[in-house]
Amino acid sequence: MSIHIISESMIKFILPIVVFIAAVYGISYFWTNSSSKGKKMIAIGLIIALLIGISLTIYLLFD
């Protein structure tokens, strides 16, 4: 296995897992340290991010 194949597999598999774990930890941290207005803003932001992510996934699948 060459370095290129190893680095490519790291970018495809390990990096998204690390980003997901960091995002969950960050959201959990900010959720516990915010007021009810802050929690509402976090929830709205997550819903918007989810809709954008689903839309982008559908667009990339059918493009």
C-alpha positions in Angstrom: 0.0 0.0 0.0 1.4 3.4 -0.9 1.1 6.5 1.1 -1.4 8.0 -1.3 -3.9 5.1 -0.8 -3.5 5.3 3.0 -4.0 9.1 3.1 -7.0 8.8 0.8 -8.6 6.2 3.0 -7.9 8.4 6.1 -9.6 11.4 4.5 -12.6 9.3 3.4 -13.2 7.4 6.6 -11.3 8.7 9.7 -11.7 12.4 9.1 -15.6 12.4 9.0 -15.7 10.3 12.1 -13.5 12.7 14.0 -15.5 15.7 12.7 -18.7 14.0 13.8 -17.4 13.3 17.3 -16.1 16.8 17.7 -19.4 18.3 16.5 -21.4 16.1 19.0 -19.1 17.1 21.8 -19.3 20.8 20.9 -23.1 20.8 20.6 -23.4 19.0 23.9 -21.1 21.5 25.6 -22.9 24.5 24.3 -26.3 23.0 25.0 -25.6 22.5 28.7 -24.1 26.0 29.1 -26.9 28.0 27.3 -30.1 29.6 28.3 -33.5 28.6 26.9 -33.1 31.3 24.2 -29.7 29.9 23.3 -31.1 26.3 23.2 -33.8 27.5 20.8 -31.1 29.1 18.5 -29.0 25.9 18.6 -32.0 23.8 17.7 -32.9 26.1 14.8 -29.3 26.1 13.5 -29.2 22.3 13.7 -32.5 22.0 11.8 -31.2 24.3 9.0 -27.9 22.4 8.9 -29.8 19.1 8.6 -31.9 20.4 5.7 -28.9 21.8 3.9 -27.1 18.5 4.4 -30.0 16.4 3.1 -30.5 18.8 0.1 -26.8 18.7 -0.8 -26.7 14.9 -0.5 -29.7 14.5 -2.8 -28.2 17.0 -5.3 -24.9 15.1 -5.3 -26.5 11.7 -5.7 -28.6 12.8 -8.7 -26.0 15.0 -10.4 
